[in-house]
Structure formats: C-alpha cells, structure tokens
Amino acid sequence: MDDFYAVMGEFYTNDLKRHESPTSRLIQQKNSTTEHKILLSQHANRTQKYGLHYTTSPGKSYVIEPAGGEINYDLVYRSPLKFYDQVVS
C-alpha cells in the first residue's frame, strides 16, 4: 500500500504544468475569427462570392466555397428529392 501512495504522491505533485484557461482560449478564437473575417473580406481573391468561413483554432481559418455556388435552400420545401440530388451529386 505504501507503493501506491508513493506513486500517487508523485502523480499529484504541484510540479505539473496546468493547461491554459479554456475561457482565454475561447476569447482568442473569437478575436481570431473577427480579425480573419476582416482580412478575408479585404483580400478576397476567391473564385466565388459565396463561401463559409470556419475558424478551427486561434490563428487558423478556412473558407469553404461550395462547387456551383450558393445552395438553393428554397428547393428543400418545394422539391426535397430534387434538392437532395442536386446537393449530393
């Protein structure tokens, strides 16, 4: 039993580095998203006018441009099967 407490004592020492605050990371991601959207709109060398902006982590953003342009979501209500064929194919 003494070995158990020795190992657990080593594991739970105060020498372990704590992780960064999740709140500060969320704030960094929010700020990064705002900055990237501004930069992307100023330097838009994209092939289409429609794109979805994703910020995966602070400092990393991507623009996804669907092939064929913006998806017509009105078609969902009028003809769901036609919409499905258009989006999947």
N, CA, C and O atoms as a GROMACS GRO file, in nm:
protein
  356
    1MET      N    1   0.082  -0.120   0.000
    1MET     CA    2   0.000   0.000   0.000
    1MET      C    3   0.086   0.126   0.000
    1MET      O    4   0.046   0.230  -0.053
    2ASP      N    5   0.204   0.116   0.060
    2ASP     CA    6   0.293   0.231   0.063
    2ASP      C    7   0.339   0.269  -0.078
    2ASP      O    8   0.356   0.387  -0.109
    3ASP      N    9   0.359   0.166  -0.163
    3ASP     CA   10   0.398   0.193  -0.301
    3ASP      C   11   0.289   0.272  -0.375
    3ASP      O   12   0.318   0.362  -0.453
    4PHE      N   13   0.164   0.235  -0.348
    4PHE     CA   14   0.052   0.305  -0.411
    4PHE      C   15   0.055   0.454  -0.377
    4PHE      O   16   0.042   0.539  -0.465
    5TYR      N   17   0.071   0.484  -0.247
    5TYR     CA   18   0.072   0.623  -0.205
    5TYR      C   19   0.195   0.697  -0.257
    5TYR      O   20   0.189   0.817  -0.283
    6ALA      N   21   0.306   0.626  -0.273
    6ALA     CA   22   0.426   0.688  -0.329
    6ALA      C   23   0.403   0.729  -0.474
    6ALA      O   24   0.438   0.840  -0.515
    7VAL      N   25   0.344   0.638  -0.551
    7VAL     CA   26   0.316   0.667  -0.692
    7VAL      C   27   0.213   0.780  -0.705
    7VAL      O   28   0.231   0.872  -0.784
    8MET      N   29   0.107   0.772  -0.625
    8MET     CA   30   0.005   0.876  -0.631
    8MET      C   31   0.060   1.011  -0.585
    8MET      O   32   0.020   1.116  -0.635
    9GLY      N   33   0.152   1.009  -0.490
    9GLY     CA   34   0.215   1.133  -0.445
    9GLY      C   35   0.298   1.196  -0.554
    9GLY      O   36   0.300   1.319  -0.568
   10GLU      N   37   0.368   1.112  -0.634
   10GLU     CA   38   0.445   1.164  -0.747
   10GLU      C   39   0.352   1.221  -0.854
   10GLU      O   40   0.382   1.323  -0.917
   11PHE      N   41   0.241   1.154  -0.874
   11PHE     CA   42   0.148   1.197  -0.979
   11PHE      C   43   0.081   1.329  -0.945
   11PHE      O   44   0.064   1.414  -1.032
   12TYR      N   45   0.045   1.348  -0.820
   12TYR     CA   46  -0.030   1.467  -0.780
   12TYR      C   47   0.057   1.575  -0.718
   12TYR      O   48   0.008   1.652  -0.635
   13THR      N   49   0.182   1.583  -0.754
   13THR     CA   50   0.266   1.691  -0.704
   13THR      C   51   0.226   1.821  -0.771
   13THR      O   52   0.155   1.821  -0.871
   14ASN      N   53   0.272   1.929  -0.717
   14ASN     CA   54   0.242   2.061  -0.773
   14ASN      C   55   0.336   2.098  -0.887
   14ASN      O   56   0.330   2.210  -0.938
   15ASP      N   57   0.421   2.006  -0.928
   15ASP     CA   58   0.516   2.035  -1.036
   15ASP      C   59   0.451   2.028  -1.174
   15ASP      O   60   0.510   2.074  -1.272
   16LEU      N   61   0.331   1.972  -1.184
   16LEU     CA   62   0.266   1.958  -1.314
   16LEU      C   63   0.221   2.094  -1.366
   16LEU      O   64   0.166   2.176  -1.292
   17LYS      N   65   0.246   2.117  -1.493
   17LYS     CA   66   0.205   2.243  -1.555
   17LYS      C   67   0.056   2.236  -1.587
   17LYS      O   68   0.009   2.141  -1.649
   18ARG      N   69  -0.017   2.335  -1.544
   18ARG     CA   70  -0.160   2.339  -1.570
   18ARG      C   71  -0.186   2.383  -1.713
   18ARG      O   72  -0.107   2.456  -1.773
   19HIS      N   73  -0.298   2.339  -1.766
   19HIS     CA   74  -0.335   2.379  -1.900
   19HIS      C   75  -0.382   2.524  -1.900
   19HIS      O   76  -0.416   2.579  -1.795
   20GLU      N   77  -0.383   2.585  -2.018
   20GLU     CA   78  -0.429   2.722  -2.029
   20GLU      C   79  -0.578   2.730  -2.002
   20GLU      O   80  -0.650   2.631  -2.012
   21SER      N   81  -0.622   2.846  -1.968
   21SER     CA   82  -0.763   2.867  -1.937
   21SER      C   83  -0.849   2.847  -2.061
   21SER      O   84  -0.820   2.905  -2.165
   22PRO      N   85  -0.954   2.764  -2.052
   22PRO     CA   86  -1.043   2.748  -2.167
   22PRO      C   87  -1.113   2.878  -2.203
   22PRO      O   88  -1.146   2.902  -2.320
   23THR      N   89  -1.136   2.963  -2.103
   23THR     CA   90  -1.202   3.090  -2.130
   23THR      C   91  -1.112   3.180  -2.214
   23THR      O   92  -1.159   3.243  -2.309
   24SER      N   93  -0.984   3.187  -2.181
   24SER     CA   94  -0.895   3.272  -2.260
   24SER      C   95  -0.877   3.216  -2.401
   24SER      O   96  -0.861   3.292  -2.495
   25ARG      N   97  -0.881   3.083  -2.416
   25ARG     CA   98  -0.872   3.024  -2.550
   25ARG      C   99  -0.994   3.060  -2.632
   25ARG      O  100  -0.982   3.091  -2.751
   26LEU      N  101  -1.113   3.057  -2.572
   26LEU     CA  102  -1.234   3.096  -2.644
   26LEU      C  103  -1.230   3.243  -2.685
   26LEU      O  104  -1.275   3.279  -2.794
   27ILE      N  105  -1.176   3.327  -2.598
   27ILE     CA  106  -1.162   3.469  -2.631
   27ILE      C  107  -1.065   3.486  -2.746
   27ILE      O  108  -1.090   3.565  -2.837
   28GLN      N  109  -0.953   3.412  -2.743
   28GLN     CA  110  -0.856   3.418  -2.854
   28GLN      C  111  -0.919   3.372  -2.984
   28GLN      O  112  -0.894   3.432  -3.090
   29GLN      N  113  -1.001   3.267  -2.978
   29GLN     CA  114  -1.065   3.218  -3.100
   29GLN      C  115  -1.165   3.319  -3.154
   29GLN      O  116  -1.174   3.340  -3.274
   30LYS      N  117  -1.241   3.382  -3.065
   30LYS     CA  118  -1.336   3.485  -3.108
   30LYS      C  119  -1.263   3.601  -3.174
   30LYS      O  120  -1.304   3.648  -3.280
   31ASN      N  121  -1.155   3.648  -3.112
   31ASN     CA  122  -1.077   3.758  -3.168
   31ASN      C  123  -1.014   3.719  -3.301
   31ASN      O  124  -1.011   3.799  -3.395
   32SER      N  125  -0.966   3.597  -3.309
   32SER     CA  126  -0.906   3.547  -3.432
   32SER      C  127  -1.010   3.542  -3.544
   32SER      O  128  -0.980   3.578  -3.658
   33THR      N  129  -1.130   3.496  -3.513
   33THR     CA  130  -1.237   3.490  -3.612
   33THR      C  131  -1.268   3.627  -3.666
   33THR      O  132  -1.282   3.645  -3.787
   34THR      N  133  -1.280   3.725  -3.578
   34THR     CA  134  -1.310   3.862  -3.620
   34THR      C  135  -1.200   3.918  -3.709
   34THR      O  136  -1.228   3.975  -3.814
   35GLU      N  137  -1.076   3.902  -3.668
   35GLU     CA  138  -0.962   3.952  -3.746
   35GLU      C  139  -0.954   3.885  -3.883
   35GLU      O  140  -0.930   3.951  -3.984
   36HIS      N  141  -0.975   3.754  -3.886
   36HIS     CA  142  -0.964   3.681  -4.012
   36HIS      C  143  -1.076   3.718  -4.108
   36HIS      O  144  -1.053   3.728  -4.229
   37LYS      N  145  -1.197   3.737  -4.057
   37LYS     CA  146  -1.308   3.776  -4.145
   37LYS      C  147  -1.281   3.912  -4.208
   37LYS      O  148  -1.311   3.933  -4.325
   38ILE      N  149  -1.225   4.003  -4.131
   38ILE     CA  150  -1.191   4.135  -4.185
   38ILE      C  151  -1.084   4.122  -4.292
   38ILE      O  152  -1.097   4.179  -4.400
   39LEU      N  153  -0.978   4.045  -4.263
   39LEU     CA  154  -0.870   4.026  -4.362
   39LEU      C  155  -0.919   3.955  -4.487
   39LEU      O  156  -0.883   3.992  -4.599
   40LEU      N  157  -1.002   3.853  -4.468
   40LEU     CA  158  -1.052   3.778  -4.584
   40LEU      C  159  -1.142   3.864  -4.672
   40LEU      O  160  -1.141   3.850  -4.794
   41SER      N  161  -1.220   3.952  -4.611
   41SER     CA  162  -1.307   4.038  -4.692
   41SER      C  163  -1.226   4.145  -4.766
   41SER      O  164  -1.264   4.184  -4.876
   42GLN      N  165  -1.116   4.192  -4.707
   42GLN     CA  166  -1.032   4.293  -4.772
   42GLN      C  167  -0.949   4.235  -4.886
   42GLN      O  168  -0.926   4.302  -4.987
   43HIS      N  169  -0.905   4.111  -4.871
   43HIS     CA  170  -0.817   4.049  -4.969
   43HIS      C  171  -0.886   3.929  -5.033
   43HIS      O  172  -0.828   3.820  -5.040
   44ALA      N  173  -1.006   3.949  -5.077
   44ALA     CA  174  -1.084   3.838  -5.132
   44ALA      C  175  -1.036   3.805  -5.273
   44ALA      O  176  -1.076   3.869  -5.370
   45ASN      N  177  -0.949   3.705  -5.284
   45ASN     CA  178  -0.904   3.653  -5.413
   45ASN      C  179  -0.972   3.520  -5.439
   45ASN      O  180  -0.915   3.431  -5.502
   46ARG      N  181  -1.094   3.509  -5.392
   46ARG     CA  182  -1.165   3.383  -5.403
   46ARG      C  183  -1.228   3.371  -5.540
   46ARG      O  184  -1.247   3.469  -5.611
   47THR      N  185  -1.261   3.247  -5.575
   47THR     CA  186  -1.320   3.221  -5.706
   47THR      C  187  -1.469   3.248  -5.708
   47THR      O  188  -1.526   3.271  -5.815
   48GLN      N  189  -1.534   3.245  -5.592
   48GLN     CA  190  -1.677   3.267  -5.584
   48GLN      C  191  -1.707   3.377  -5.482
   48GLN      O  192  -1.623   3.410  -5.398
   49LYS      N  193  -1.827   3.431  -5.491
   49LYS     CA  194  -1.868   3.533  -5.394
   49LYS      C  195  -1.927   3.471  -5.269
   49LYS      O  196  -1.941   3.538  -5.167
   50TYR      N  197  -1.963   3.343  -5.275
   50TYR     CA  198  -2.025   3.275  -5.162
   50TYR      C  199  -1.927   3.176  -5.101
   50TYR      O  200  -1.870   3.093  -5.172
   51GLY      N  201  -1.907   3.185  -4.972
   51GLY     CA  202  -1.819   3.091  -4.903
   51GLY      C  203  -1.850   3.091  -4.755
   51GLY      O  204  -1.899   3.189  -4.700
   52LEU      N  205  -1.821   2.981  -4.692
   52LEU     CA  206  -1.843   2.966  -4.548
   52LEU      C  207  -1.708   2.978  -4.478
   52LEU      O  208  -1.611   2.913  -4.516
   53HIS      N  209  -1.703   3.061  -4.376
   53HIS     CA  210  -1.578   3.088  -4.304
   53HIS      C  211  -1.576   3.005  -4.176
   53HIS      O  212  -1.670   3.012  -4.096
   54TYR      N  213  -1.470   2.927  -4.157
   54TYR     CA  214  -1.452   2.846  -4.036
   54TYR      C  215  -1.321   2.881  -3.970
   54TYR      O  216  -1.217   2.887  -4.036
   55THR      N  217  -1.324   2.905  -3.839
   55THR     CA  218  -1.202   2.923  -3.761
   55THR      C  219  -1.189   2.800  -3.673
   55THR      O  220  -1.265   2.783  -3.578
   56THR      N  221  -1.091   2.715  -3.703
   56THR     CA  222  -1.077   2.588  -3.632
   56THR      C  223  -1.004   2.602  -3.500
   56THR      O  224  -1.028   2.525  -3.407
   57SER      N  225  -0.915   2.698  -3.491
   57SER     CA  226  -0.844   2.726  -3.366
   57SER      C  227  -0.789   2.868  -3.378
   57SER      O  228  -0.785   2.923  -3.488
   58PRO      N  229  -0.746   2.927  -3.266
   58PRO     CA  230  -0.689   3.062  -3.277
   58PRO      C  231  -0.574   3.064  -3.377
   58PRO      O  232  -0.476   2.990  -3.362
   59GLY      N  233  -0.585   3.148  -3.477
   59GLY     CA  234  -0.480   3.160  -3.577
   59GLY      C  235  -0.501   3.076  -3.702
   59GLY      O  236  -0.420   3.085  -3.795
   60LYS      N  237  -0.608   2.995  -3.709
   60LYS     CA  238  -0.632   2.911  -3.827
   60LYS      C  239  -0.775   2.929  -3.875
   60LYS      O  240  -0.870   2.900  -3.802
   61SER      N  241  -0.790   2.978  -3.997
   61SER     CA  242  -0.922   2.996  -4.057
   61SER      C  243  -0.922   2.940  -4.198
   61SER      O  244  -0.819   2.934  -4.265
   62TYR      N  245  -1.040   2.899  -4.240
   62TYR     CA  246  -1.057   2.843  -4.374
   62TYR      C  247  -1.186   2.897  -4.434
   62TYR      O  248  -1.282   2.925  -4.363
   63VAL      N  249  -1.187   2.912  -4.566
   63VAL     CA  250  -1.307   2.948  -4.638
   63VAL      C  251  -1.344   2.830  -4.727
   63VAL      O  252  -1.263   2.785  -4.808
   64ILE      N  253  -1.465   2.781  -4.711
   64ILE     CA  254  -1.514   2.670  -4.790
   64ILE      C  255  -1.609   2.726  -4.894
   64ILE      O  256  -1.709   2.791  -4.860
   65GLU      N  257  -1.579   2.703  -5.023
   65GLU     CA  258  -1.663   2.751  -5.131
   65GLU      C  259  -1.729   2.630  -5.198
   65GLU      O  260  -1.661   2.549  -5.260
   66PRO      N  261  -1.860   2.618  -5.187
   66PRO     CA  262  -1.927   2.503  -5.247
   66PRO      C  263  -1.919   2.508  -5.399
   66PRO      O  264  -1.932   2.615  -5.459
   67ALA      N  265  -1.898   2.393  -5.461
   67ALA     CA  266  -1.893   2.385  -5.607
   67ALA      C  267  -2.029   2.423  -5.662
   67ALA      O  268  -2.131   2.371  -5.618
   68GLY      N  269  -2.031   2.512  -5.758
   68GLY     CA  270  -2.158   2.554  -5.818
   68GLY      C  271  -2.222   2.672  -5.748
   68GLY      O  272  -2.333   2.711  -5.784
   69GLY      N  273  -2.156   2.729  -5.648
   69GLY     CA  274  -2.210   2.847  -5.582
   69GLY      C  275  -2.300   2.815  -5.464
   69GLY      O  276  -2.300   2.704  -5.410
   70GLU      N  277  -2.377   2.915  -5.427
   70GLU     CA  278  -2.464   2.905  -5.310
   70GLU      C  279  -2.572   2.800  -5.329
   70GLU      O  280  -2.628   2.786  -5.438
   71ILE      N  281  -2.600   2.726  -5.224
   71ILE     CA  282  -2.702   2.622  -5.229
   71ILE      C  283  -2.840   2.686  -5.217
   71ILE      O  284  -2.862   2.771  -5.131
   72ASN      N  285  -2.931   2.645  -5.302
   72ASN     CA  286  -3.067   2.698  -5.302
   72ASN      C  287  -3.151   2.620  -5.201
   72ASN      O  288  -3.205   2.513  -5.233
   73TYR      N  289  -3.163   2.672  -5.080
   73TYR     CA  290  -3.237   2.602  -4.975
   73TYR      C  291  -3.389   2.612  -4.993
   73TYR      O  292  -3.463   2.536  -4.931
   74ASP      N  293  -3.436   2.706  -5.077
   74ASP     CA  294  -3.580   2.714  -5.105
   74ASP      C  295  -3.629   2.588  -5.174
   74ASP      O  296  -3.746   2.552  -5.162
   75LEU      N  297  -3.540   2.522  -5.245
   75LEU     CA  298  -3.575   2.400  -5.316
   75LEU      C  299  -3.611   2.286  -5.219
   75LEU      O  300  -3.681   2.192  -5.257
   76VAL      N  301  -3.564   2.294  -5.096
   76VAL     CA  302  -3.593   2.190  -4.996
   76VAL      C  303  -3.744   2.179  -4.975
   76VAL      O  304  -3.798   2.069  -4.969
   77TYR      N  305  -3.810   2.292  -4.965
   77TYR     CA  306  -3.954   2.292  -4.937
   77TYR      C  307  -4.036   2.257  -5.060
   77TYR      O  308  -4.140   2.193  -5.050
   78ARG      N  309  -3.989   2.299  -5.177
   78ARG     CA  310  -4.064   2.272  -5.300
   78ARG      C  311  -4.045   2.130  -5.350
   78ARG      O  312  -4.141   2.063  -5.386
   79SER      N  313  -3.921   2.084  -5.350
   79SER     CA  314  -3.891   1.952  -5.404
   79SER      C  315  -3.772   1.892  -5.330
   79SER      O  316  -3.658   1.905  -5.375
   80PRO      N  317  -3.795   1.825  -5.217
   80PRO     CA  318  -3.684   1.772  -5.137
   80PRO      C  319  -3.597   1.671  -5.213
   80PRO      O  320  -3.475   1.671  -5.195
   81LEU      N  321  -3.656   1.587  -5.296
   81LEU     CA  322  -3.576   1.489  -5.370
   81LEU      C  323  -3.484   1.556  -5.471
   81LEU      O  324  -3.370   1.514  -5.489
   82LYS      N  325  -3.534   1.660  -5.538
   82LYS     CA  326  -3.451   1.733  -5.634
   82LYS      C  327  -3.337   1.804  -5.561
   82LYS      O  328  -3.224   1.807  -5.610
   83PHE      N  329  -3.367   1.860  -5.444
   83PHE     CA  330  -3.263   1.925  -5.364
   83PHE      C  331  -3.156   1.824  -5.324
   83PHE      O  332  -3.037   1.852  -5.335
   84TYR      N  333  -3.200   1.708  -5.279
   84TYR     CA  334  -3.106   1.602  -5.238
   84TYR      C  335  -3.017   1.562  -5.355
   84TYR      O  336  -2.896   1.549  -5.340
   85ASP      N  337  -3.077   1.541  -5.472
   85ASP     CA  338  -2.999   1.503  -5.591
   85ASP      C  339  -2.898   1.611  -5.627
   85ASP      O  340  -2.785   1.581  -5.665
   86GLN      N  341  -2.940   1.737  -5.616
   86GLN     CA  342  -2.853   1.848  -5.653
   86GLN      C  343  -2.734   1.859  -5.555
   86GLN      O  344  -2.621   1.882  -5.598
   87VAL      N  345  -2.760   1.843  -5.427
   87VAL     CA  346  -2.655   1.861  -5.326
   87VAL      C  347  -2.559   1.743  -5.321
   87VAL      O  348  -2.438   1.762  -5.309
   88VAL      N  349  -2.612   1.622  -5.331
   88VAL     CA  350  -2.529   1.504  -5.319
   88VAL      C  351  -2.447   1.477  -5.444
   88VAL      O  352  -2.334   1.430  -5.435
   89SER      N  353  -2.503   1.505  -5.559
   89SER     CA  354  -2.429   1.474  -5.684
   89SER      C  355  -2.326   1.576  -5.718
   89SER      O  356  -2.257   1.563  -5.819
   0.00000   0.00000   0.00000
